Amino acid sequence: MKLSHVQHLYNRVGFGITPKNLARLSKKSKINVVNELFDSSKKISVLKVDTSFLKGKTYKDFKTKEQRKELQKISKKKVSEFSIAWFLRLNNPSEILREKMTLFWTNHFVCKSKNIVFTESYNNMLRKNALGNFRSFTKIVSKEAAMLVYLNNKQNNKKSPNENFARELMELFTLGQDKYTEQDIKESARAFTGYSHRFRGEFNFKQKNHDENEKTFFGKTGNFNGDDIIDIILQQKQCARFISEKIYRYFVNENINKKHIDEMVNVFYKDYNIEELMRFVLLSEWFYDEKNIGTKIKSPIEFLVGMNIVVPHKFEKPKQIILLQRLLGQILMSPPNVAGWKTGRNWIDSNTIVTRLRLPSVLLNNAEIAYSEKGDEEAMINNLKKRKLRRNTFIKVSADWSSFDKHYKNEPNAELINYLITSKINKGTLEVLERNQQLSKRDFVLQLMSLPEYQLC
Amino acid sequence: MKRRDFLKQSTFASGMFFVPQFLKAFENNPMIKPFSHKKVVIIQLKGGNDGLNTVVPFNNDIYYQQRNNIAIKQNNLFKISDEVGLHKSLQPLQKFHDKGFLSIINNVGYPNPNLSHFRSTDIWQTASDSNEYLQNGWVGRYLDYTKGNPYNAIEVDECLSLMMKGKTQNGLAITNPKLFYNSMRSPFFNNVVSNYKDAHLSEHNLGYLYNTMIDAKSSAKYIFEKSSTKSTSDEYPENLFGKQLKTIAQFINSGLETQVYYAGLSGFDTHANQTNTQERLLRIYAESLEVFLDDLQKNNAFDDVLVLTFSEFGRRVKQNDSNGTDHGTANNVFIMGKNLKKQGLYNKLPNLANLDKNGNLKYEVDFREIYATILDKWLEVDDVAILNKSFSKLDFV
């Protein structure tokens, strides 16, 4: 397989690739490279943080308001611990494709919870189903505690149906805008009545809250439950198309090619097998088309993790990982709303571009970055006159430059460009880089990572 | 060669990246009116300020019944009518009220209110319906419409809120013009920026990245150079909010061509022991705003400024067991400006005897009517094009 194609593949299904791996894989055929990718993602490594504070506890232990408040406080801390744990795993995953797919699904089945048990369960559920069957996946999502809370299906009962989940199920998770009627929403909401969960998040179907009457949905009439509704939705070819388009935009190109999508729909519609669909995409000729290489704007997470593959580094204060994600506009486990993060050019505004171009120096060359205290802390410091209100800080990072030196020791600076940048390079910038060839390898790689071109993969 | 192409090319060739506003506007859309001097300063009281303890119906029995421990007593208010008093922490604003520079719009909200901070903030910022998820904000769409520059809408923060993001143009988040400017001034960046030659790339993502970088650099330069000519001497309170307003005043007094500013004050989520917290926060709000407005007046800049203060929602009428209040719905909005058409109370206070099934206030004024009014009557643009819908206009400006 061509070097540049292996590189492209790993940029999209992972976060980049080391020269050593690149050399090894380029000796193999495409089918073998892709097979290895799927084989290495067969395993499911559950992600967990320490939740021993809940050991032996039941809902009875949280009856008073104070107890619940205390629980929320700990839980909130644990959720950001989980967010950091996931980021660290993404930096060094054993199942690359599975983790990237999990990241993809967090921006599809978008959900957010303050409860660490629900958060952990939901994220691992995405991981388990990331390459599985979309039908069972969707049904499981509808029964996860985090989702029942997030889209109010917990409050959905036959006396006063709550349509929030039913609406988003069709608009954002399966069919897309305007592919259903308001009546479809009303009827399907009734089918999801009675869905609830227990203290630890187990699904709990409350028969007495469920509407047993007939519902008419997409022209079919019956006493449907939620699973039936999902089955009917998946009969619509539009569902296979909607998911195919989303995968195409994320892994291939933001601009849809109808012919390619038609091919994907044909593969996906017959049994909604996600692995099969992904295999088809990654083995297709068009995935490696020149117009798909080096043209996608990296998400903040892709950008951050990608830098770590080039120059591995550790954060001395792990919380600063979240600070960086905030400045770049994507905090893991904390999507802005149920529609998820807006991707592509939406990642880039005047502020985030400046932060991105500065970040390599901030992380790897001790440059300063400005930030202000936020959120809960802000209320407190409003009154503290002496405390500095806004501070510039150093992100304390220990960088493993020796690993970089080892990986790239045989590559002259001119070659480094090819390893780090897959997009076309602006002519003037290329001239600047040519003039800077005499720089040390470390300085040169910092410059490369500080370019607009480096924002693309 | 068309004029538009010529302008673009000459900018790049000369290495001068700041295109003056009138040229850019002209270049993109000759129909757009020249720069308006009117400005809007938007302040969000984040967390949901308790409007009922801010604008207090001190003769209302229901109010005192529902809020046994936390109702504001008459001696802790300054009265603005026979029935209504403002929280004593707002005292610094009294002189503006007395001059007719304050208009209080009551019962502002929207249909099917959402009680989540994040969701309701999104709704206010995007001007959407409560079941509609928009991916751009109303100020961002204003920039789209006016084909503005990033610096035409400034948020005093490090990250840009959804409100400031449009479909084709975003505002700018800035806290420290000097730092922002300096971070783009390394010789390497200068080199990369001044060597950007492939103007034809602008259709592609790479061109977008370069253009955003160049925009950021020229905005940073513009703001830094223009605002450093004027430093403000007034003593602003030493807190984040005071500092935000000080920055805004400096920008306005320097004549920056910015039409919308956005600042915020956090901590209003008073579920427990509300009295002290709210007292402290409203004092920070009013003291900072007083210095700010005085500062503008001294610089003859107040005439062109309208200050809009909102909160993502109000709070439950009945207090809870922790001497606090839970998330509510409709709330009051403060409008401050020099030439208000309706001064003092814009409309009647909420009817506490007529609540929704959760014990929350029913809204009377859709918040988007306020936006529509500001867009149409103050900024003089097409509000329907920006809000995607037609709303009736109010009569405060």
Interface residues (C-beta under 8 A of the other chain):
Chain A: K65 E163 N164 R167 T295 K296 I297 R326 L327 G329 P336 N337 V338 A339 K342 G344 R345 N346 I348 D349 S350 N351 T352 I353 V354 L357 R358 A370 Y371 S372 E373 G375 E378 A379 I381 N382 N383 K385 L389 R390 N392 S423 K424 N426 K427 G428 T429 E431 V432 Q447 S450 L451 P452 E453 Q455 L456
Chain B: F118 R119 D122 N131 Y133 Q135 P150 D157 E158 C159 L160 L162 K165 N170 L172 A173 I174 T175 N176 L179 F180 S183 M184 F188 F189 N191 V192 S194 N195 Y196 K197 D198 L201 H204 N205 L206 Y208 L209 Y210 T212 M213 D215 A216 S219 A220 E238 N239 L240 F241 K243 L265 S266 G267 T277 R280 L281 I284 D321 S322
